[in-house]
Amino acid sequence: MSRPETRITRRFQALKEQGRSGFVTFLTAGDPDPDTAREILLGLPAAGADLIEIGVPFSDPMADGPAIQASSLRAIKAGMTLAKTLDAVRDFRETDDDTPIVLMGYYNPIYIYGVDAFLADAKAAGVDGLIVVDLPPEEEGELCLPAIEAGLNFIYLTAPTTDDERLPRVVKNASGFVYFVSITGITGTKSANIDDVSGHVGRIKKATDLPVAVGFGINTPDQAAEIAGVADAAVVGSALVKVITDNLDAAGRAGPGTVEKVLDLVGELAQGVRGA
């Protein structure tokens, strides 16, 4: 099955032509409330995001650390759903038809929505790719292959524990890029080791011609620059979510300047990546 051409593939080709790595941001849809989340989302490209991952809120995000788990629960409390996440993408596409958008989350909300209906609606809304952390390659018939058929990239995660025997199976039907999880464990709890990351990225590139993005454990512009020096993109999520968390008021609402503070950090991280 041929890989779909999407905004993701075009963006990585453009980055390659520019001779630099990309910067990928992750934030949870609707966190801490839909209006604040919308402002942040609309501001991400100008702040320096080359690709945007939007987390779909889920009640049991087992791969995520405390910061992203809390963001998911805040978003659910604020009324965010998978359908409203797609609405947010549609809204974004009214002003930006170029920046790639990847939805990241878990299979349960998609299964409940209905796979065929979800893929049609996601494509129509302007989604380019999917990362579904609890669907391994052995379950590719559930969503991966239908997503490719629908013209969406399906992005698989690899980890330090993905050995050379399993790696070809993981990347066989991957498209868009391969996401290397730089640490073992959950998001936002450790920092990536650049020597380890470099070795694993080289190993992945022997198994696929897809770009390799590295996430988990990247919190500062210096760390983003290090990762960008060895990978095709650096992904930052928990550090951005923590800015939101740190700026909530006593009632759990976004405090003054929250949007600007998130976008300022995006700008600093983007500069780190571009300076690599």
N, C-alpha and C positions, 0 to 999 in steps of 0.2 A: 504494500500500500504506500503510495507516494505521500510525502509530507506536504501539508498545506502551506502555501505562501500566505503570510499574514503581515500585519504591522511589525510583529516581533522579528520575523526573518528579515524584513526590510531594514529595521532599525539596526540589527546586528551587522548586516552588510554595510550599512552606512558607517557604523562605528569602526569596522575593519578598514574601510577606505580612509577614515580619519586617523587611523593608527592609534586608537585609544580604547580603553575599556569603558564599559557602561556603568551607570549607577542606577540601581533598582531600589525603590522605596516600597515598604510594606506598611499599611495601616489598616485597621479594622473598619469595615463599612459601618457608618452610623455612630462611631465613637468620638466623643462622649455623648453626642446627640446628632441627629441628621443634619441640622443647619451648620454646626461647626465643622462636621466631617466634610460637608459639601465645599465649604470655603477652603479647607486644607487641600482637598482633592483638586479643585480648580487651580490652586496655586502651585502645585507640585512641578509641572513642566518648566515654568519660568524660574523656579527656584533651583532647578538643575537635575530633576529626575528624568532619566532616559527611558525607563520603563517603570510601570506602576503595578504593584501587586495589591489587590484589595482582598482583605480577609473577609470571608463570609461568616457572620456570627453563628456560633454553635454552642450548645449548652455543655458539651463535654469535649473540649479541645485538648485531647490527651498528649499531643506532641508539643504543645506550647507551654512556656514557662508562666510564672505568676502574672507578669505584666500583661501579656497578650490574653491569657485566660480572663483576667479582670476586664480587659477592653471588650472582649466578646460578651461578657455578662452585662456590662454597661450598655452596649449597643442593643442587646435583646430587651433589656429593661426600657430602653428608649423607643422600642417598637420596631427595631430593624429586623427585616426578614430577607430571605433570598430574593423574593420578588422585588422588594424595595431596593436591594443591592443592584439589581439589573436596572431599575429606574434611575439610580445614581449614575450608572454607566451611560445610560441614554442622555441624561442631563449633561454629563461631561462631554459627550460627543457633539453636542450642539455648538461647542466652542473649540474643540480640539479633535481633529480627525486623523492625527498623525501619531500621537503617543500610544504605544502599545499598552494594553491592559490585560492583566492575568488575574483571574479569580483563584484564590487559594483557600482551601478549606477541607471539609470532610464530606463523605459520600451521603450520609443520612439525609440532609436537606434536599439534595439533588434527587435521591431516590423517591422521597415523598413528593417532590414537585412533579416527577415523571421525567425520565431521561430524555425522551424524544422532544417533549414540550420544552424542557430546560435548554437543550442544545439549540433548538430553533429560536427561542427567545434570547438566549445569550448571544448568538450570532447576530440577530437583528438589532440588539442593543449596542453592539460594538465591542464585545469581548473578543479577545484574540487567542487566549490560551487558558488552560486549566491546570492547576496543581491540586491533586486530591490525595492527601497524605496517607489515607488509610486504604487505598486501592493499589495493591502491588501488581506487578506485571502479570502474575498468574490470573488476575481478574480483569484482564484487558478487554474482554468481551462486554463487561458491564458498562464501561464508559469510554475508555481510551479509543478503541476502534470506532465506535459510533461518533466520537468527537472529531476524529480525523476525517471521517466520512462527511461530517457537517462543515468541514473547513476550519476547524479550530486546532491549534497546537495542543498536544497533551505532554506536559512536562513532568518527567519523573525525577524523584529524589534519589541521590546516591549518598552514601555515608562512608566514614572511615572503615566501617565493618563490611562494606560491599567488596568482596574479594574478586580476584581475577576470573574465577569460574562463574560467578553470578553476574558480573558487570555486563557482558554482552547481552544477557537476557533482559537486563534493566533498560538498556539503551536501544534495543531492537526496534521498538515502535515509538520511541520518544521523538518529539519534534519541537521546534522552537529553540530550546536550549536544554541543557542538563543542569539540574540544580544540585550542587554538591553541598551537603550539610557538613560544615567544617569541624563539628564537635559531636561527640556522642552524648546523648541526653536531650534535654528540652531546651527551648529557646531562651536566650537572655540570661543564662546562668554561668557561662564560662567565656573565655576569650580564645579566639582561634590562634593556633601556632603556625606561623607562616611557613616554616620548613616542612611541616607535615602537610599543609595545604598544597604547597608547590608539588610535592611528590605525588599526591593523589590526583591533582589536576592533570599532571603529565600522564598518569596511568589511564585516566578517563579518556584523554584525547587520543590514546592509542586504540581505543575501542569505538570511537565515534568521531565524525567530522562536525558534530554540533558544537556551538559555543558552550562554554562551561561558566555558569554563574555560581558564586560562592556566597553562602549566607550562614547565619547563626554565629554569634561571637564577635560581631563587628560593631563597635560602639563609638569609635572616635575617627576623626579625619585621618590621623596617622595610620590607624588600622585599616581603614578603607583604602588608603593609598598602597599599603603593603599588599593587600589582596588584589587590587587592580593591577599590580605589577606582575602577577602570576596567573590571573584568570581573565576571562572575557567580560566579566561584570562582578561587581560587589553588591550584595543585597543587605539592606539595613532595615530592621523592623522594630525590635524591642527598644532600642535607644530612642526612636521617635515616639513610640507609644508611651514611654516613660515621661516624656515631656508633657504629654497630655495629663498623665496621672499626677505629675507634680504640680500641675496648675489647676486642679479641681478645687472648687470652694468647699465649704463645710457641708453644703447640700449635694455635692457631687456634680455640680455644673461646671462648665468651662469658665475659668477665670479670665479676667481682662488680659488681652495679649496672647492668648493661647495659640491662636492661628499663626501669628507672627513668629512666636518662639519656635514652633514646629518647623515652619518654612525657613527660618534662620539656620537651624541645625541642618536641614536638608541642603542648604546652600554651602555650609561649611564642609559637609561630607562630600558633596559634589566636587568642590574645589580639590579636596584630597584625592579623589579618584582621577580627576583631570590632570592633576600634577604628577601622577605616577609615571 
